[in-house]
Amino acid sequence: MQNQIRVKFSIRLVLIMMVLGCGYLPAQTTNISNQQKAYATQPLNKSVMSEAYWKLWNPEVQAKIDRDIEQNRKVDAVCKLKDIKVGTEVKVEQISHDFIFGAHIFNYNQLGTTERNQKYKDLFGSLFNSATIAFYWKKFEMQPNRPRFKEEFWDTEVYWNNVKEPKKEPHWRRPASDPVVEFCESKGIRLHGHTMIWGNRTWQHPEWLFDQFCPSEEKEKINRLNKDGYEKLTPLDINELAPVYVKEMKRLFEKRIAELINYYGGRLQSWDVVNESAVDYHGQCVTGDAVCKSAYGLMPGDYTYNSFNLADQMFPKSVKLNINDYANNANYANQTKDMLAHGCRIDIMGSQMHLFNPQQCLDVADGKLIESPMQVWDKMEIIGKAGLPIHLSEITITSPGDDERGREIQAIIARNLYRLWFSIKPMMGITWWNVVDDCGAPGEPSVSGLFNRNMEPKPSFYALDQLINQEWKTNTSVKSGENGIVKFRGFKGRYRISWKDKSGKEQQADFYLKKDGDGL
């Protein structure tokens, strides 16, 4: 059954690739019938994507993307091998990418069957080299001083395999962190923590934060405030209204950051220290106010600046500190630049792209100006002014209608956008958000996965696999020159080369290719 599914979707992908002009014929099609082969050679119905769409993604745009990929993602390797004859064949194999191709791993062991869970896990190390791990405070620490690092029974595969309505479980998409960290470490997967601090009350702040740490008299004052009343108050007014709660919130924010750092140290390679705080930036990252009159509600003063400073003081320098936001605009870039100017260590700038509404992907297919090449270039130029590497940290692309046409639309949009993002110089990684259909948070689309709910691949999976594991991997053979010099141009990442020395003995060596001239 699985082979039939792979063949079916591979055929669809052939059609998609033909429209994209890349002539892709996946290996899985070698055993298909003559009838299927004939079907695979027919051009895809152009009505899947409109003529207006292809005018935006025209040959000139595709050629620029190709040039930029060649310039920004590939470098020249130089190896000097000993005891090797001139003209000896040297096999070059790329083992891993330097670029981050990630996904969140929120559904670890939660998909209902061992088979589905295994397919999900197998993606990490084959398609994905990075995993975003859920540390949302609300479900990570449901009770004060009881963070969910360790696995309990309700985190086990056995438990989830017997849950009839997983979405109603309080820890759906919020697995205990230790099993996920250990799994990723066992497979050499890069680990990214999301998120330490965020103002959002729905997804981040535990109920006990207000219930247990705000004195009753201050609660009464806060609860009497309506939106208009809150808007009229100054930060000083709010601090006078709830001085104890303000101090407790600041203390508990700092305690959370310290607890995560003390527990994991340098085991995770990067963290979103603060999420989606550009909405609270109004020209100064350091105000000196005890309270931030946040769009989310009451927050500690200068919480973004203070959180990064604490994280920098406590984390090993090997851990990358990320800021993350959906606001791909000048205000976000200015916030980041201001924090850098005030001495904050921010290593990576996170950028989100969510086409949550399936209608948006239909509009893209119709050629409307949504995530067009010029729009993407413009956005990346704006936030790129902060001068930091960019992590496309959360992306959502739906398959509208979840029918054959909708799935092909998703695959075409994904392929073109991945190619464009991969070509942009400061981009260091792309992270797909919901890998499996119907496994998102409430309000997120149910058809934005690379797989359906039964872990059967959609055309978008094959589109990304073709890019990541074939088009963007350098596997070749070259001949050795004088003095054992071997040269090739390849995508950045880890390589293994193998050859026979003068005595005919097999030799092998690994090295990391990051810049021109790297090698042995």
N, C-alpha and C positions, 0 to 999 in steps of 0.2 A: 504493500500500500504506500509506504513512504517513498519507494522508488518511483511509483506512478505519479505521486504528487510532485516530486522533484522534476520529473520529465515534463509534466503539464506546465508547471510554472517556468521551467527553463525555456520552453517554447515561447511562452508569452514574453519572456525577457528578450529572446532573440528579436521579436518584433519591435519591442521598445528600443533596443540597441540599434536596429536598422534605421528607425526614425532619427535617432541621435547621430547616425552616421559613423558608428564605430564597428559595424560588422562582427559583432560578438557571437560566437557559437560555443556555448559552454560544453565542457567535457561530458556532462550527463546526457547529451543528445546523441552520443555515438551509437546507442542501441535502440533508438526509436525507429518506428516503422517508416517505410517509404512514404506513406500517406502523411504521416506527421512531418517528415522532412520537407515534403512539398508544401505543407501548410506553413512551415517555419520560414520558407523562402519568400512568402507573399508579404508585400509591404503592409505595415500596420495602417488601419483605417485612420486617416488624418483627422477625423472628427474627434478622436480621443483628446488631442490638443489642437486648439484652433490655429488658423493661419496667423492670427494676431500674436499668439504665444510664440510661434517660431520666428516671427519678425523680431521679437525681443531677444530671443536666444538664437540669433542668426549666425552664419558661418564666421563672420568677423569677430563676434563675441567669443565663439568657441575657440577660434585661433588665438585670441589674446589669452584666454584661460590656459591653453596648452603652453604658450610661451612663458607665462608666469609660473606654471608648475615646473617647467624645465629650469627656470632661473632660481626659483625660491625653494624648491624641495629636493633638488639634486645637486650633488657636488662630485668632484673628481677624486677618486682614490688612487693612491700610489703605494704599492707594496714592493719591497725588495726581498726576494726569496734567495736563500742560500742553496748551493749544491743543486742547481737546476739547469738543464740544457736550454739553449735558445730555441724558441719555437714550441716549447712544451705547452700542452693544453692545460689551462687552469680553470677549474670549475668555480663559479662565483654563485653563492646562494645567500639571499637575504633572509635572515632568521626573524628579525623583528623590525618594527617601525620606530623611528624617533618621534614622529607625529603621533598625537594621542587620538585614537579612535575608541570612544567610550560609550557607556550606557549606564543608567542607574541600575542598581541591583536590589531594588526595594522588594521584589517578589521572590526573594530567596526562600526556597522550600515551601512556597505558599500556593503552588499552582494546582494542587489537588490530587496529583498522581506522581509516583516516582518517575515514570517515563517522561512526563512533561518537565518535571524539575530537572532531570538529567539533561534534557535537550537545552534547557535554559542555561544551566551551568556550563555546558559545552561551548556556548557562544563566547565565554570569557577565556581568552587564550586562542581562539580561532578567528572570530570576527572582531572582538573587542580586546584591547590591551589595557583598558582602564575601567574601573568601576567606581561610580559615585555611591557612597554609603550613607544611609539615612541616619541623621542625628538630630532630627527635629525634636526640640526640647519637650513639647507637649506629650508625646508618646514615649520618648526615651526615658523620661523621669516622671512617671505618672503619679508617684508619691514622692514627697520631699526626701532627699538623701537616699533614694533607692534607684539609681540609674540602671538601665537595662543593658549592662555590658554582657553579662553571663546568660547563656541559654537556659531557659526553664522549659517545662514540658509544653507549655502553650506556644513555644517557638519551634518545636520539632516538626519534622516532616510527618511523623505519625499523627500528630495532632491536626495539622492542616489537611491531611488526606481524608480526615473524617469530619471536617467542617462542611456543613451543607450550604451555608451562606457566608462565605469568607469576608465579603465586603462589610458585614455587620460586626465583625470582630474589631475591638478597639485598636488592635495592633496590626491591622491589615496594612501592608506596604511599609511596615515599621519593624523589621526583624531585629532581634538582639544583635548587637554589633560584633561580639567576639567571633561567633561562627563564620560570619561573612568575612571579617578581616583574615581569619586563619585560612579560609578557603582561597581567598585572593592571593595570599602569601604563598600558598602551596603551588599555585599556578603561575607565579611571577607576574601577577597583574598589578598595575599601578593602582594605588588606593587614594581616593579623594573624599574628604569628609564634608557633608552638607547638612546643616549649617550650624555654626556656633551661635550667632546672634541675629535676630530678625524681629522686627516690630510687630509682625502679623499675629493677631490674637487667635484667629481661626486655626492656623496650622502650627504655631510655634509656642506661644505662651501657655504654660500649664495653668489649669483653673486654680490650683492651690497658691499660685503666686499672689493673686489678689485676695483670695479667700482667707489664707492663713497669715499673710504678712502685711496686710493693711489693717491698722486698728479700726475698731467699729465706728468711732466718731469720724475718722477720715473717710471711711466707706460711705457713710451717710452723706457727707459733703460731696463726694465724687458722684455718687448715684443721683444726687439732686441736679447735677449739671446736665443740661441738654447740649446738643451740638452747638447751638448759638452761644450758650453760656461759656462753653469751653473756648470757642473762637475768640471771645472778648477778653479772655484772661492772658496776662503776660506770663513768661516763664517764672518770674518772681512770685506772681500771684498763685500759680499752681504749687510752687514749692511751699508757700505759706499755708496753702490749703491742705497739703498732705506731706508734711516734712518727714515723718517716720517712714511712710511707704516709699517715698523717693529714695531715701538712704538704703532701705531694704532691697529695693529693686536693683540699685547699683551694686550692692554687696552680692546679691545672688547672681547677677550677670557675671561679675568677676569670679565668683566661686565656680560657676559652670565652666567658664573658659579654663580656669586653672585645673579643674577636675579632669577635663578631657585631655589636656596636655600632660598632666602628671600620669595619667593612666596609659596613654598610647605613645607619648614621647615622639620619636621620629618614625614610627611604624607606618603611618600614613604619609604619603609623599606631598600631599597638599590639602588645604582646608579652605572652604568659604568661611572666612572669619565673620564677615557681616554680609547679610543678604538684603538687597533691594532697599537701600537707604538713601539713594539719590533724591527721593521724594522729600527728604528732610534737609537737603542741602540748599541753603539760601545765600551763598556767597562766602560763608565762613565755616570752616570745619572745626575751628576752635573759638567758641564764644565765651567760655568761662561760666556759662549758666549751669546751675544745678539740675535744671530740668530742660529736656528737649520737648518743645510743643510739637510733637510728631503728628504726621498724618495718620499714624496708627493709634494715637492716644498718648497718654503719658509715657515718656521714656527718659532714662537717665541723660543728663546733659552731655553733649559731645560724645555720644555712645559709640559712634563709628570710629572716631579718632582714638578714644580711650581703649576700645577693644583691640584695635590693631597694635597699639603700643604694648598692651599687656601680653598679647600673643607673641610679639617679637621678643619681649624680654624672656619669655618662658620656653618657647619652642627652640629646638636645634636649628641652626641656620640652614640645614639641608632641607627643611620643610618649607614649601612654598606657601605664601600667604595670599589668598585670593580675595578680591572684592567682586561681588556678583550683582547683576541688575538686568532688568528688562528694559530700562530706560536708555536706549542706544542713542543718546543725544548729547548736545554740548554741555548740559548741566552735569551729566554723569562724568564726562571727561574733565570738566572743571573741578568737580568734587575730588576726583582722583588726583589731579595735578596739585590741588591745594593741600591735600593730605601729604603727598610726597614732599611738597615744599616745607611742610611743618615737621619733617623728619620721620614720617611713618614709613615702615617697610611694607610695601605692597609689591608683590612679585608678578602677579598675573591679574588681568582684568577680565572678568566673566561677562559674557554677552548672551542674552537669551533670544530665541526666535520660536514663537509658538503660533502655528496656524490651527488654533483650537477648534474653530468652527468649520465643519466640512464644507460649508458654502464657500469659504475662502479658497479652498483648493479648486473648486469648480470655477471660481472667478479667475484664479491663476490660469487654469486651462483655457478660459475664454480670452486670455490676453490682457486682463486688467493689471494695473500697475501695483502688484503686491509681490514683494520680494523679487523684483526684477533685477537684472544685472546692475543697472545704474544705481538703483536704490541700495543694493547691498554694498557696492563700492563706496557710495557716499556715506553710508552709516559707518563702515569700517574706517574710512578716512577721518570721520569726526571723532570717534572714540580712540582711534589710533594716535591722536594728538597727545594723549597722555604718555606716549612713549613706552608702553608696556606690551609684552606678549598678550595676545587675546585668546581666551578659551571660550569657544562657542559652547556654553556649559549646559544648555537645555534646549533641545529642539523638538518640535512637534509638527508632523506632516500627516494629514489624515488620508484615508482612502474613502472618499465620499460615496455614500450608498452601499459601501462594502460589496459591490458587484464587480464584474470583470473590468469594466471601464474605470471604475473608481480606483481599483487596485493598480491599474496601469498608470493612471494619472499620478497616484502617489509615487510610483517607482520613477517616473520621468522627472517629476519635480525634485525628488530626493537625489537622483543622479546629477542633475544639472546644478543644484545648489551645493552638493558635496564637492563637485569639481571646482565650482567658483570659490567656495570657502577655502578649500585646500590650496588654491593658487595664491591666496592673499598673504603677503609677506609676514606680517606680525602674527598671523594665526598660528597657534601651537596645538590646537586640539578641537575636536567636535564630539559632543556627547548627545546621543539619541536619548530621548526621555523615556517614554513607555514602550518597551520592546514587545509586549504582548497585548493584543486587543482585549478590551474590557477589563484592564487591570490598572487603570488610572485612578486618580483621586476623584471624589465627587466634583462634577462640573467639568472635568477633562473629557475629551472625546473617547468613545469606546472603540474607535476604528483607526487609531494612530500607531498601531504596532507594526513591526516587521513580520510578526507571526499572528495567526488567529488564536483564539482562546485555547485551542487544542494543540498549540505549538506546531502548527503546520505552516511552512514558510509562504509568505506572500511575494509577489514579484519584487517588491522593494528590498527584501532581504537579498535576493540574487543580484540586484543592481549594485548594492553596497559591497557585497562579497566580491563581485567582479572588479570593482575599483580597488578595494583595500588589499585583496589577496592575489590579484593578477596584474591589473594595469599599473598599480603603484608599488609593485615589488620588482626588484632587479634580480633576475636569475639568468645568468649568461655564462659563456665560456670565452676566455681570451687566451692569447698566446704570450708567453714570456719573451721579453726582449733581452738586450745586452745587459750583463751584470745582474741578471735575475729580476729586472724591473717588470712589474705587471701593473697596467693602468686600466681603469674603467670609470665610467660615470654612472652613478647610481643614486637611488633615493636614500635619504639619510636613515641610519639605523644600524643594527648589528648584522655582521656578515660572517659567513664561514667560507673559506676557500680551501680547495683540495687539489693536489697535484702529485705527480710522481717525481722523486728526485733522480739523480743520475744513475743510481743503482737500481731504479725501478720500484723503490719502496714508496708506498702510499704515505703522503704527508697531509696534514690538516692544521688550520689555524683560524682563530676567530679574532675579529677586531670590530671597533665601533667607528662608523663613518659619520662624522658630524660637520666637518668643514673640509675645504679643498686641501689635499695633501695628506689627509689621515690615511692610515694603513698600517702595515707592519714595518 
